[in-house]
Amino acid sequence: MSDSTASEPESDFVCSCQEWMRSACSGEPFYREYQGRRYCVLHLPETQKSVDFSKAIETKLAAKDFNFRGVWFPAELRLDNYEFLDNVDFSGTFFNSRVFITDTRFTIDANFSGATFAKEAYFTRSVFNAKASFQRTTFRDHAYFSAATFRAVLFFKDATFEASLDFAWATCLGPVNFSTITLKLWATFQNATFRDKAAFTNTSFNEADFRWTTFQSLGTFNNLRFKREADFTGSQFLGELDFNNVMFEATASFKSALFGDRVRFAGEERRPVFMKASALDLQFARTEKPDRVFFHTLCLHPHWFIHVDPRGFEFINVDWNNSGKAKLELELLKKKNVASPHRLLAIASRRLAANAEDNDRYREASHFRRMALDSERLATWCGFDFRKLNWWYWIASGYGERPFQALMVLMGILVLFGMLYTRIGFARWEPKLASEVDSIVAKPDEVGAPLNIKRALTYSGGVMTLQKPEPKPATVTAQALVLAETILGPVQAALLALALRRKFMR
């Protein structure tokens, strides 16, 4: 014992630690005074006590006394390959140096609530057979729980991670609560398994890696904030999944993820889920129950649904960014280096159109159909390949979706041909001939005369409506133009009728 040990009887000494901590130092003598207060060797907040402290800890462990409430550990703690056969209480404990509790087995409850780890904390491959609590625990440096096993309830509620959290390959058989934690750097849950409920609510992640994680029961991610990429690539959500009022400031990646039950992405009118620079990546994601995938009160991009089938999804109160603007969506896809962007956007748009029509959202369906056709048109010659029929379909009526455009083109045909009729010849009216001799002498009119502007416009209207107006075209050119308008006019009128029908179906 240190020379500063008091000579007074141990029975008269009461450690200056908080009352709830004193059960940990019952029977310990006075050790040293610190800042006017008297402490035992276990609770004295000093590093100079290391030798005497180690002896006291060894005595407690030999006696199977695992009550370490409020104990102040001055140096590195190593409890590798240890087995705790009784309740372990490290609540309120301060670890001044690194902690190694690896390959350790906790048979009964393990309580680290309110503890502070000033340096790295290693719980790698440890097994917690009963309740494990890290509520309000502070990790000032990296925390490692990789490959740890939690067979019962696990609490990290209100914990603070001032550095990183490594939870990769961990297995949780009971409920897990990571609510209201503070994480200043990054967290990895890669290849972790959660077989019971897992709650990640009211938490802010600077960077989170959930790749290949398995959630076999309810996964709750309400009121979360991901400041950087949230990576759920390859994760399996076998139970229900709730992303309610989550804020993604960067990409939320669910590539190759499996959704086995209900999935809900929901926001609020004044609190967007996907920020301006964020994105949702669902490529190759599988949904076993597509009718239980909900998107509620969100702003989405159509290109987020490439390589996935959204026809069974439920879209409620959704605003579509760049709706009907294929060129903008294609630019975003090209920035992500996605192969065959035109074809993939066309497929996604058609599937979204089918979803909209099935749910009586005809205006949305119209925008998606037009986007699909625009995507294919823009694949060659920057969209101006007049050799293809879809280019003419686009010019004539916006793919049968824009009645005003179809009407303007129809009027353009009428005016254009009317103007042409003022430049070509039509057969003149001629009186009846008196005799056969007159008919032999008379020469037929092979040139004719053009029509005046008013007569030409009405004549064009007659041709367009298949009325066969008089006079007849006198020249080959005139005949060709009349024939062309006889075809183009009714076709354009049909496109106008189609566009009007779709307009009033919305």
C-alpha positions in Angstrom: 0.0 0.0 0.0 1.1 3.6 -0.6 2.8 5.5 2.1 0.0 8.0 2.1 -2.4 5.4 3.5 -4.2 6.8 6.6 -3.6 5.3 10.0 -7.2 5.6 11.0 -9.3 2.4 11.3 -10.7 1.1 8.0 -14.2 0.8 9.6 -14.3 4.6 10.0 -13.4 5.3 6.3 -16.1 6.2 3.8 -14.8 6.6 0.2 -15.6 10.0 -1.4 -17.1 8.3 -4.5 -20.8 8.6 -5.1 -22.9 6.5 -2.9 -24.2 4.2 -5.6 -20.5 3.3 -6.3 -19.5 2.3 -2.8 -20.6 -1.3 -3.0 -17.7 -1.8 -5.3 -15.1 -0.8 -2.6 -16.8 -2.2 0.4 -14.0 -3.1 2.9 -11.3 -1.1 1.0 -9.2 1.1 3.3 -8.5 4.8 2.8 -5.8 5.1 0.2 -5.1 8.8 -0.7 -6.6 12.2 -0.6 -7.3 13.9 -3.9 -8.5 17.5 -4.3 -9.6 17.6 -0.6 -11.5 14.3 -0.8 -10.6 10.9 0.5 -10.6 7.9 -1.8 -10.0 4.2 -1.8 -7.5 2.8 -4.3 -10.3 1.7 -6.7 -12.0 5.1 -7.1 -9.1 7.4 -6.8 -8.9 9.3 -10.2 -5.1 9.2 -10.5 -2.6 7.3 -12.7 0.1 7.0 -10.0 -1.8 4.3 -8.2 -1.2 1.6 -10.9 0.8 -1.0 -8.8 -1.5 -0.9 -5.8 -4.6 -0.8 -8.0 -3.5 -3.9 -9.9 -3.2 -5.8 -6.6 -6.7 -4.7 -5.5 -8.2 -5.8 -8.9 -6.5 -9.2 -8.8 -8.0 -9.7 -5.3 -11.5 -8.9 -6.5 -11.2 -11.2 -9.5 -9.8 -14.0 -7.4 -12.8 -13.6 -5.1 -15.2 -13.6 -8.1 -16.3 -10.2 -7.1 -17.2 -8.5 -10.4 -18.7 -5.3 -9.0 -16.6 -2.5 -10.6 -19.1 0.4 -10.2 -17.4 3.7 -10.7 -13.9 2.2 -10.6 -11.1 4.4 -12.1 -8.8 2.2 -14.1 -5.4 4.0 -14.5 -3.7 1.7 -16.9 -4.4 -0.8 -19.7 -6.9 -3.5 -18.8 -6.6 -7.0 -20.3 -9.2 -9.6 -19.6 -8.7 -11.7 -22.7 -10.1 -15.2 -22.7 -11.7 -14.6 -19.3 -15.0 -16.0 -18.2 -17.4 -14.1 -15.9 -19.6 -16.6 -14.1 -21.7 -14.0 -12.3 -23.2 -10.5 -13.0 -20.6 -8.0 -14.2 -21.0 -4.4 -13.3 -18.8 -1.8 -14.9 -21.4 1.0 -14.7 -19.9 4.5 -14.3 -16.4 3.1 -14.7 -13.6 5.2 -16.2 -11.0 3.4 -18.3 -8.0 5.8 -18.6 -6.1 3.6 -21.1 -6.9 0.8 -23.6 -9.2 -2.0 -22.7 -8.9 -5.5 -24.1 -11.9 -7.8 -23.3 -11.5 -10.1 -26.3 -12.6 -13.7 -26.6 -14.3 -13.3 -23.2 -17.5 -14.9 -22.1 -20.1 -13.2 -20.0 -22.4 -15.8 -18.5 -24.8 -13.5 -16.7 -25.6 -9.8 -17.3 -22.9 -7.4 -18.3 -23.4 -3.8 -17.4 -21.2 -1.0 -18.9 -23.8 1.7 -18.6 -22.4 5.2 -18.1 -18.8 4.0 -18.5 -16.1 6.0 -20.2 -13.4 4.5 -22.4 -10.7 7.1 -22.9 -8.7 5.0 -25.4 -9.5 2.1 -27.7 -12.0 -0.5 -26.4 -11.8 -4.1 -27.8 -14.6 -6.5 -27.3 -13.7 -8.6 -30.4 -15.1 -12.1 -30.5 -16.5 -11.9 -26.9 -19.7 -13.7 -26.1 -22.5 -12.1 -24.0 -24.9 -14.8 -23.0 -27.3 -12.5 -21.1 -28.2 -8.8 -21.1 -25.5 -6.5 -22.3 -25.9 -2.8 -21.6 -23.8 0.1 -22.9 -26.4 2.8 -22.4 -25.0 6.3 -22.0 -21.5 4.9 -22.4 -18.9 7.1 -23.9 -16.2 5.8 -26.3 -13.6 8.6 -26.8 -11.6 6.4 -29.2 -12.3 3.5 -31.5 -14.7 0.9 -30.3 -14.4 -2.7 -31.6 -17.2 -5.2 -31.3 -16.3 -7.2 -34.4 -17.4 -10.9 -34.4 -18.9 -10.4 -30.9 -22.0 -12.5 -30.1 -24.9 -11.1 -28.1 -27.4 -13.8 -27.2 -29.9 -11.6 -25.3 -30.8 -7.9 -25.2 -28.2 -5.4 -26.2 -28.5 -1.7 -25.4 -26.4 1.1 -26.9 -29.1 3.7 -26.3 -27.7 7.3 -25.8 -24.1 6.0 -26.2 -21.5 8.4 -27.6 -18.8 7.3 -30.1 -16.4 10.1 -30.6 -14.4 8.0 -33.0 -15.5 4.9 -35.0 -17.6 1.9 -34.2 -16.7 -1.5 -35.6 -19.6 -3.9 -35.4 -18.7 -6.1 -38.4 -19.5 -9.8 -38.3 -21.3 -9.4 -35.0 -24.3 -11.6 -34.2 -27.2 -10.4 -32.2 -29.8 -13.0 -31.2 -31.9 -10.7 -29.1 -33.4 -7.2 -29.5 -30.8 -4.4 -30.2 -31.2 -0.8 -29.4 -28.9 1.8 -31.0 -31.3 4.7 -30.5 -30.1 8.2 -30.0 -26.5 7.4 -30.2 -23.9 10.0 -31.3 -21.4 8.9 -33.8 -18.8 11.4 -35.0 -16.8 9.4 -37.5 -17.9 6.1 -39.1 -19.7 2.9 -38.2 -19.5 -0.4 -39.9 -22.0 -3.2 -39.4 -20.7 -5.2 -42.4 -21.9 -8.8 -42.4 -23.5 -8.4 -39.0 -26.6 -10.4 -38.2 -29.6 -9.2 -36.3 -32.1 -12.0 -35.6 -34.5 -10.0 -33.5 -35.7 -6.4 -33.5 -33.0 -3.8 -34.3 -33.7 -0.1 -33.5 -31.6 2.6 -35.1 -33.7 5.8 -34.3 -32.9 9.4 -33.6 -29.3 8.9 -34.6 -26.9 10.8 -36.8 -24.3 8.8 -38.8 -21.4 10.6 -40.4 -20.7 7.5 -42.5 -22.4 4.1 -42.1 -21.5 0.7 -43.7 -24.3 -1.9 -43.5 -23.1 -4.0 -46.4 -24.2 -7.7 -46.4 -25.9 -7.2 -43.0 -28.8 -9.5 -42.2 -32.0 -8.2 -40.4 -34.2 -11.2 -39.7 -36.8 -9.3 -37.7 -38.0 -5.7 -37.6 -35.5 -3.1 -38.5 -36.3 0.5 -37.4 -34.3 3.4 -38.8 -36.6 6.3 -37.8 -35.4 9.9 -37.6 -31.9 9.0 -38.7 -29.5 11.3 -40.5 -26.8 9.9 -42.8 -24.3 12.7 -43.5 -22.3 10.6 -46.0 -23.1 7.4 -48.0 -25.3 4.9 -46.3 -24.3 1.6 -47.8 -26.7 -1.4 -47.4 -25.3 -3.3 -50.4 -26.2 -7.0 -50.3 -28.1 -6.6 -47.0 -31.0 -8.9 -46.2 -34.1 -7.5 -44.6 -36.2 -10.6 -43.8 -38.6 -8.8 -41.5 -40.2 -5.4 -41.7 -38.1 -2.4 -42.4 -39.0 1.2 -41.6 -37.1 4.3 -42.8 -39.4 7.0 -41.4 -38.2 10.6 -41.5 -34.7 9.5 -42.4 -32.4 12.1 -43.9 -30.0 10.9 -46.6 -27.4 13.6 -47.5 -25.5 11.4 -49.9 -26.2 8.1 -51.7 -28.3 5.4 -50.0 -27.2 2.2 -51.6 -29.4 -0.9 -51.5 -27.6 -2.7 -54.4 -28.4 -6.4 -54.4 -30.4 -6.1 -51.1 -33.2 -8.5 -50.3 -36.5 -7.2 -48.9 -38.5 -10.1 -47.5 -41.4 -8.2 -46.0 -42.8 -4.7 -45.7 -40.5 -1.8 -46.5 -41.4 1.8 -45.9 -39.6 5.0 -46.9 -41.6 7.9 -45.6 -41.0 11.6 -45.0 -42.8 14.8 -44.2 -43.8 17.8 -46.4 -41.2 20.1 -44.8 -38.6 17.5 -44.0 -37.2 15.9 -47.2 -35.8 12.4 -46.9 -33.5 12.7 -49.9 -31.5 15.9 -50.0 -30.4 17.7 -53.2 -27.1 15.9 -53.4 -28.4 12.5 -52.3 -29.6 9.5 -54.3 -31.3 6.1 -53.9 -29.6 3.1 -55.5 -31.9 0.0 -55.8 -30.0 -1.8 -58.6 -30.6 -5.5 -58.5 -32.5 -5.3 -55.2 -35.0 -8.2 -54.8 -38.4 -7.7 -53.2 -40.3 -10.9 -52.2 -43.5 -8.9 -51.5 -43.4 -5.9 -53.9 -46.9 -4.8 -52.9 -45.6 -4.1 -49.4 -42.9 -1.7 -50.5 -44.1 1.9 -49.7 -42.7 5.3 -50.7 -44.7 8.0 -48.9 -44.3 11.8 -49.2 -40.9 11.8 -50.9 -39.1 13.4 -53.9 -37.8 10.7 -56.1 -36.0 10.4 -59.4 -37.1 7.9 -62.1 -33.6 6.8 -62.8 -33.3 5.5 -59.2 -35.4 2.5 -60.3 -33.2 1.0 -63.0 -32.4 -2.7 -62.6 -35.4 -3.2 -60.3 -39.1 -3.8 -61.0 -41.2 -1.1 -59.3 -44.6 -2.1 -60.9 -45.9 -3.5 -57.6 -44.6 -0.7 -55.3 -46.9 1.7 -53.6 -46.2 5.4 -54.3 -48.2 7.8 -52.2 -47.8 11.6 -52.4 -44.6 11.3 -54.3 -43.1 14.2 -56.3 -41.0 13.0 -59.3 -38.0 15.2 -60.0 -37.4 15.7 -63.7 -40.7 14.1 -64.5 -40.9 13.6 -68.3 -37.4 15.1 -68.7 -35.4 12.2 -70.1 -32.3 14.2 -71.0 -31.7 15.4 -67.4 -32.2 11.9 -66.0 -29.8 10.4 -68.6 -27.2 13.0 -67.7 -27.4 11.8 -64.1 -27.0 8.2 -65.1 -24.0 8.9 -67.3 -22.3 10.6 -64.3 -22.6 7.3 -62.5 -21.0 5.5 -65.4 -24.1 3.2 -65.8 -23.9 1.1 -69.0 -26.7 1.4 -71.6 -28.4 4.4 -69.8 -30.9 5.0 -72.6 -32.3 1.5 -72.6 -32.3 1.1 -68.8 -34.1 4.4 -68.3 -36.7 3.5 -71.0 -37.4 0.2 -69.2 -37.6 1.8 -65.8 -39.9 4.5 -67.1 -42.3 2.0 -68.7 -42.5 0.0 -65.5 -43.2 3.2 -63.5 -45.9 4.1 -66.1 -47.5 0.7 -65.6 -47.5 1.3 -61.9 -49.1 4.8 -62.3 -51.8 3.5 -64.6 -52.7 0.6 -62.3 -53.2 3.1 -59.5 -55.2 5.7 -61.6 -52.3 8.2 -61.7 -52.7 8.9 -65.4 -50.8 12.2 -65.6 -47.8 10.5 -64.1 -48.2 7.6 -66.5 -48.2 10.0 -69.4 -44.9 11.6 -68.2 -43.3 8.2 -67.8 -44.4 6.9 -71.2 -43.0 10.0 -72.8 -39.8 9.7 -70.9 -39.4 6.1 -72.1 -39.9 7.0 -75.7 -37.6 10.1 -75.3 -34.9 7.9 -73.8 -34.9 5.6 -76.9 -35.1 8.6 -79.3 -32.1 10.3 -77.6 -29.9 7.2 -78.1 -29.0 8.2 -81.7 -28.1 11.5 -83.3 -28.9 13.4 -80.1 -32.6 12.7 -80.6 -32.8 14.0 -84.2 -32.7 10.8 -86.2 -35.5 11.6 -88.6 -35.1 8.1 -90.2 -36.9 6.6 -87.3 -40.6 6.5 -86.8 -40.5 7.5 -83.2 -38.9 10.8 -84.1 -41.9 11.7 -86.3 -44.2 10.4 -83.6 -42.5 12.8 -81.2 -42.7 15.8 -83.5 -46.3 15.1 -84.5 -47.9 14.8 -81.0 -45.3 14.3 -78.3 -45.9 10.5 -78.6 -49.7 11.0 -78.5 -49.4 12.6 -75.1 -49.6 16.4 -76.0 -52.9 17.4 -77.6 -51.9 21.1 -78.0 -48.8 20.1 -79.9 -50.8 17.7 -82.0 -53.3 20.5 -82.8 -50.5 22.9 -83.7 -49.1 20.4 -86.1 -52.5 19.8 -87.6 -53.0 23.5 -88.2 -49.5 23.7 -89.6 -50.3 21.0 -92.1 -53.5 22.9 -93.2 -51.6 26.2 -93.5 -48.5 24.7 -95.2 -50.5 22.9 -97.9 -52.8 26.0 -98.3 -49.7 28.1 -99.0 -48.4 25.5 -101.5 -51.8 25.5 -103.3 -51.2 29.2 -104.1 -48.1 28.2 -106.1 -49.3 25.2 -108.1 -51.9 24.7 -110.9 -55.5 23.5 -110.7 -57.7 22.8 -113.7 -59.7 25.8 -114.8 -63.5 25.7 -115.3 -64.2 25.5 -119.0 -67.6 25.8 -120.9 -69.2 22.9 -122.7 -68.0 22.5 -126.3 -70.7 22.8 -129.1 -69.5 19.9 -131.3 -67.0 17.2 -131.7 -65.0 19.3 -134.0 -64.6 21.9 -131.2 -63.4 19.2 -128.8 -60.8 18.1 -131.3 -59.6 21.6 -131.9 -59.6 22.5 -128.2 -56.4 21.8 -126.2 -56.7 20.4 -122.6 -55.4 22.6 -119.8 -52.3 20.9 -118.6 -51.0 23.9 -116.4 -54.0 25.2 -114.7 -54.0 28.2 -112.3 -53.1 28.5 -108.6 -55.7 29.3 -106.0 -55.9 32.6 -104.1 -55.0 32.4 -100.3 -58.6 32.2 -99.0 -59.6 29.6 -101.5 -56.4 27.7 -100.9 -56.9 27.4 -97.1 -60.5 26.2 -97.5 -59.3 23.8 -100.3 -56.6 22.5 -97.9 -59.3 21.9 -95.2 -61.4 20.0 -97.7 -58.5 17.8 -98.7 -57.7 17.1 -95.1 -61.2 16.0 -94.3 -61.4 13.8 -97.4 -64.0 15.9 -99.2 -62.4 15.8 -102.7 -63.0 19.5 -103.4 -63.0 21.2 -106.8 -61.1 22.1 -108.9 -58.9 19.0 -109.5 -55.2 19.3 -109.5 -53.9 19.9 -113.0 -50.2 19.1 -112.7 -48.3 16.1 -111.3 -46.9 18.3 -108.5 -50.4 19.4 -107.5 -51.7 15.8 -107.6 -48.7 14.7 -105.4 -49.4 17.4 -102.8 -53.1 16.7 -102.6 -52.3 13.0 -102.2 -49.8 13.8 -99.4 -52.2 15.9 -97.5 -54.9 13.3 -98.0 -52.7 11.0 -96.0 -51.0 13.3 -93.5 -54.1 15.2 -92.5 -56.2 12.3 -91.3 -53.2 10.7 -89.6 -52.5 13.9 -87.7 -56.2 14.3 -86.8 -56.1 10.7 -85.4 -53.0 11.6 -83.3 -54.9 14.6 -82.0 -57.9 12.5 -81.0 -55.6 10.0 -79.3 -53.9 12.8 -77.3 -57.2 14.3 -76.3 -58.4 10.9 -75.1 -55.4 10.4 -73.0 -55.7 14.0 -71.7 -59.2 13.4 -70.4 -58.4 9.9 -69.0 -56.0 11.5 -66.5 
